[in-house]
Amino acid sequence: MRNHVSLKLAIVGIAALSFSWIGATAARAQAPPADFPNVVSAVRAAPGCLGVETGQTSSGKRVIFAWFESKKALVGWYHSDVHQRAMKAVFPKQNFDREPLPDLAEDSGPILAIVSVKLADGPRSDGSAMPISSIGIELYGPLPGGVAVGGRFAPEAVKVRGLREIDIGTAQGQPR
């Protein structure tokens, strides 16, 4: 039960990352509230944030990838004024009074938070600030291995044990 509640709070909390970016795209179904903070810019500037990328899937989900250097950095972002205001703007009737991620070890290393949001076609009847049909928030850590040819998706600050990095010219057989 504790894990389920913690995961739910992490999902609701990190979900707020996506809404300022969602509202800024041309494909938005409804604009965010006028006082909604620019969460993506704020998380980029947050202590311990290693990088942020945004995108959209072929199924129409808006996605944010935010890398944090540690659990401490992610929890710090969760408790930040900008993030707390964003959560209340998205879920005004929700109470956010629990500590996020109590079962995650303090020394867990870098964390990738992936936030995916699918907007509904119209307003919701439950009073939510945004017309959301689904939200997913998933947390990951780097696994050893992999290859990066000419660059990689994760920020350079994310260290991956055993990652093979190959210059694009070398991979294409061009002289060095």
C-alpha positions as CSV (number, residue, x, y, z in Angstrom):
1,M,0.0,0.0,0.0
2,R,2.8,2.4,0.9
3,N,4.5,1.8,-2.5
4,H,1.2,2.4,-4.3
5,V,0.6,5.7,-2.5
6,S,4.2,6.9,-3.0
7,L,4.0,6.0,-6.7
8,K,0.7,7.9,-7.0
9,L,2.2,11.0,-5.4
10,A,5.2,10.8,-7.6
11,I,3.0,10.4,-10.7
12,V,0.8,13.4,-9.8
13,G,3.8,15.5,-8.8
14,I,6.1,14.9,-11.8
15,A,3.1,15.1,-14.1
16,A,3.0,18.8,-13.6
17,L,6.2,19.0,-15.5
18,S,4.4,18.4,-18.7
19,F,1.7,20.9,-18.6
20,S,3.5,24.1,-19.4
21,W,5.1,22.5,-22.4
22,I,1.8,20.9,-23.5
23,G,0.1,24.3,-23.3
24,A,2.8,25.8,-25.5
25,T,2.3,23.5,-28.5
26,A,0.1,24.2,-31.4
27,A,-1.8,20.9,-31.0
28,R,-3.1,21.7,-27.5
29,A,-6.8,21.0,-26.7
30,Q,-7.1,23.7,-24.0
31,A,-4.7,26.4,-22.8
32,P,-3.3,26.1,-19.3
33,P,-4.4,28.6,-16.6
34,A,-2.9,32.1,-17.2
35,D,-0.9,31.9,-13.9
36,F,0.5,28.5,-14.6
37,P,4.3,28.6,-14.2
38,N,6.7,27.7,-17.0
39,V,7.6,24.3,-15.4
40,V,9.9,23.0,-18.1
41,S,12.1,26.1,-17.9
42,A,12.0,25.9,-14.1
43,V,13.0,22.2,-14.0
44,R,15.9,22.9,-16.4
45,A,17.2,25.5,-13.9
46,A,16.5,23.4,-10.8
47,P,19.5,22.3,-8.7
48,G,20.4,18.7,-9.7
49,C,18.6,18.6,-13.0
50,L,21.0,17.3,-15.6
51,G,18.8,18.0,-18.7
52,V,15.3,18.0,-20.2
53,E,14.0,16.9,-23.6
54,T,10.4,17.1,-24.8
55,G,8.6,15.3,-27.7
56,Q,5.5,13.8,-29.0
57,T,4.8,10.1,-29.7
58,S,3.1,8.8,-32.8
59,S,0.0,8.1,-30.7
60,G,-0.3,11.7,-29.7
61,K,1.2,11.6,-26.2
62,R,3.3,14.6,-25.1
63,V,6.5,13.4,-23.4
64,I,9.0,15.0,-21.1
65,F,12.3,13.4,-20.3
66,A,13.9,15.0,-17.2
67,W,17.2,13.7,-15.8
68,F,18.1,14.3,-12.1
69,E,21.4,13.6,-10.5
70,S,19.9,11.9,-7.5
71,K,16.8,11.2,-5.4
72,K,17.7,14.3,-3.4
73,A,17.5,16.5,-6.5
74,L,14.2,14.9,-7.6
75,V,12.6,15.3,-4.2
76,G,14.0,18.9,-4.1
77,W,12.3,19.7,-7.4
78,Y,9.1,18.1,-6.1
79,H,9.1,20.4,-3.1
80,S,10.0,23.5,-5.0
81,D,7.6,26.5,-5.1
82,V,7.2,26.3,-8.9
83,H,6.4,22.6,-8.8
84,Q,4.0,22.9,-5.9
85,R,2.1,25.7,-7.7
86,A,2.0,23.6,-10.9
87,M,0.6,20.6,-9.1
88,K,-2.2,22.7,-7.5
89,A,-2.9,24.3,-10.9
90,V,-3.4,20.9,-12.5
91,F,-5.1,19.2,-9.6
92,P,-6.6,22.0,-7.5
93,K,-8.6,19.5,-5.2
94,Q,-5.7,17.2,-4.5
95,N,-3.7,17.3,-1.2
96,F,0.0,16.8,-1.6
97,D,1.2,16.3,1.9
98,R,3.3,13.1,1.7
99,E,7.0,12.6,1.1
100,P,7.6,11.3,-2.4
101,L,9.7,8.2,-3.1
102,P,10.1,6.9,0.5
103,D,11.2,3.5,-0.7
104,L,13.9,4.7,-3.1
105,A,17.4,4.5,-1.7
106,E,19.1,7.8,-1.1
107,D,22.1,6.7,-3.1
108,S,20.1,5.5,-6.1
109,G,22.2,7.6,-8.6
110,P,20.8,9.4,-11.6
111,I,17.1,9.2,-12.2
112,L,15.2,9.7,-15.5
113,A,11.6,10.8,-15.0
114,I,9.5,10.2,-18.1
115,V,6.2,12.1,-18.1
116,S,3.7,11.1,-20.8
117,V,0.4,12.9,-21.2
118,K,-2.5,12.4,-23.5
119,L,-5.0,15.2,-23.7
120,A,-8.7,14.6,-23.9
121,D,-10.8,16.1,-26.7
122,G,-12.8,18.2,-24.3
123,P,-13.1,19.4,-20.7
124,R,-13.3,16.9,-18.0
125,S,-16.3,16.6,-15.7
126,D,-14.2,16.1,-12.5
127,G,-13.0,19.7,-12.2
128,S,-9.5,19.1,-13.4
129,A,-7.7,22.1,-14.7
130,M,-6.5,20.3,-17.9
131,P,-8.5,17.9,-20.1
132,I,-6.3,14.8,-19.5
133,S,-7.2,11.3,-20.8
134,S,-4.1,9.7,-19.4
135,I,-0.9,10.5,-17.5
136,G,2.1,8.2,-17.0
137,I,5.1,9.0,-14.9
138,E,7.9,6.5,-14.9
139,L,11.3,6.6,-13.2
140,Y,14.4,4.9,-14.5
141,G,18.1,4.6,-13.7
142,P,20.9,4.0,-16.3
143,L,21.8,0.4,-16.9
144,P,25.4,-0.6,-17.8
145,G,26.2,-0.9,-21.5
146,G,24.9,0.5,-24.7
147,V,26.4,2.3,-27.6
148,A,26.3,6.0,-28.7
149,V,27.5,6.8,-32.2
150,G,28.0,10.5,-32.8
151,G,26.1,11.4,-29.6
152,R,23.4,10.2,-27.3
153,F,20.0,11.1,-26.0
154,A,20.9,11.5,-22.3
155,P,22.9,14.5,-21.2
156,E,26.6,14.1,-21.0
157,A,26.4,14.6,-17.3
158,V,24.6,11.2,-17.0
159,K,27.4,8.7,-16.6
160,V,26.7,5.2,-17.9
161,R,29.0,2.4,-16.9
162,G,30.1,0.5,-20.0
163,L,28.7,2.8,-22.5
164,R,30.6,2.6,-25.8
165,E,30.9,6.1,-27.4
166,I,32.0,6.0,-31.1
167,D,32.8,9.0,-33.2
168,I,30.3,9.2,-36.2
169,G,33.2,9.5,-38.7
170,T,34.8,6.4,-37.4
171,A,31.5,4.5,-37.6
172,Q,31.1,5.6,-41.2
173,G,34.6,4.5,-42.1
174,Q,35.9,8.0,-42.7
175,P,39.5,8.8,-42.0
176,R,40.2,10.1,-38.5
